[in-house]
Amino acid sequence: MKNFWNYNKEYSKLRKNILFSIDKALKSGNLFFGNELYKFEKTFNRLNSSKFGLAVGSGTEALYIALKCFGIGVGDEVITVSNTAIPTASAITSAGAKIKFVDINENYLIDPHQIEQNITKKTKAIIPVHLYGQSCDMDKINKIAKKYKLKVIEDCAQAQGARYKNRYVGTLGDAGCFSFYPTKILGGYGDGGFITVNSQKYFEKMRRIRFYGIESLNKKNKFYGKYYSNEQGINSRIDEIQLSILNIKLLKVNEFINKRRKIAKYYKNKLKDTSLKLPEVGIGNKHVYHLFTVYHKKRNEIFSKLKKRGIKLNIYYPYPIHMMKGYKFLSRNKKLKLKKTEKLSQGIFSLPLYPELSFKDLEKFTKSLKSVMKSI
Ligand SMILES: Cc1ncc(COP(=O)(O)O)c(C=O)c1O
């Protein structure tokens, strides 16, 4: 069975630089909180036009830290979608809050109309997930958030570099959470994440939460640099070795995004005459195509025909979170029905797409898919 994603091709191209950079990081004498961290945070903020930002251990921890920083926990509700990666939900429940899942629109993103209908006295935040690589309808979401005094934590794990009305995701809400899981737009060679935030007060708090609550930024704090916890925190450090790799790849993010866009364009052009529902780009959006997700109600038939040709594709996501055993009982309403989310989960699947996908593989796969589609 053909396995499309692998990092080896990229690694052989970047190997020399990566090994040099790792060696430099190791020789520096700092395994954590060294120059690589300083450089990475500065560059990420510059490239993303974000005021403040901090690197953390993973995208899941980024969401958790943002929630904790805004004081969201036991007794509170957070509105988000069920068609997302499990960590969007796990961060909320780990923080102690309850999830209120709402339905999605035709672009597979949170439906702002559903948000307002689901706000209660307990609602404290909205987590719009910029799924597959494009931004949610942030004007509408921010308007609702302002009206009800809710925090907006953008889940940007799949959308680094995406823009909404010319502004980068992560700068549109109160905080933006990114992931550097290897398959992401900026993929590390291990785990990593980032939080962008536009308030210095929250930025400093997030930095403390990242490191057991220790003050490591504000020199005026009498406990600066001391092993003293100012507030409850966790360990979400990211090490200098991982950052030395990310620092090399960070400067290539636009190149990666351009390659993704080219592949998406190719698919759109070649598949436009098939009965597949292709992804649409929302008004004012610049998509980065972390995933190229299509929909067809005969997915099972398409999959079994592709399987005969040695092709296996992935589904993001096969089960909406409110229907998974682990989360069914944690969401506010146990009998919850999300019509669109449930219907779409039965027919969505994603086509191979990553910067190092060769044109030969792309062409070959598209031909196979087209010929399968003719027989459906
Ligand atoms: C939408 C979404 N949110 C959050 C995360 C969590 O990121 P991480 O795997 O870095 O914890 C991911 C990645 O898996 C994701 O796709």
The ligand as a Tripos MOL2 file, in Angstrom:
@<TRIPOS>MOLECULE
LIG
   16    16     1     0     0
SMALL
NO_CHARGES

@<TRIPOS>ATOM
      1 C1         -6.6980   21.1340   14.8460 C.3       1 LIG1
      2 C2         -5.6060   20.7010   15.7720 C.ar      1 LIG1
      3 N1         -5.5670   21.2050   17.0180 N.ar      1 LIG1
      4 C3         -4.6070   20.8650   17.8880 C.ar      1 LIG1
      5 C4         -3.6080   19.9790   17.5320 C.ar      1 LIG1
      6 C5         -2.6160   19.5730   18.5780 C.3       1 LIG1
      7 O1         -1.3160   19.6980   18.2160 O.3       1 LIG1
      8 P1         -0.1670   18.7290   18.8020 P.3       1 LIG1
      9 O2         -0.2810   17.4190   18.0810 O.co2     1 LIG1
     10 O3          1.0730   19.4830   18.5010 O.co2     1 LIG1
     11 O4         -0.3950   18.5990   20.2660 O.co2     1 LIG1
     12 C6         -3.5970   19.4340   16.2330 C.ar      1 LIG1
     13 C7         -2.5420   18.4960   15.7860 C.2       1 LIG1
     14 O5         -2.6050   17.3310   15.9510 O.2       1 LIG1
     15 C8         -4.6280   19.7990   15.3310 C.ar      1 LIG1
     16 O6         -4.6580   19.3120   14.0940 O.3       1 LIG1
@<TRIPOS>BOND
     1     1     2 1
     2     2     3 ar
     3     2    15 ar
     4     3     4 ar
     5     4     5 ar
     6     5     6 1
     7     5    12 ar
     8     6     7 1
     9     7     8 1
    10     8     9 2
    11     8    10 1
    12     8    11 1
    13    12    13 1
    14    12    15 ar
    15    13    14 2
    16    15    16 1
@<TRIPOS>SUBSTRUCTURE
     1 LIG1         1 GROUP 0 **** ****
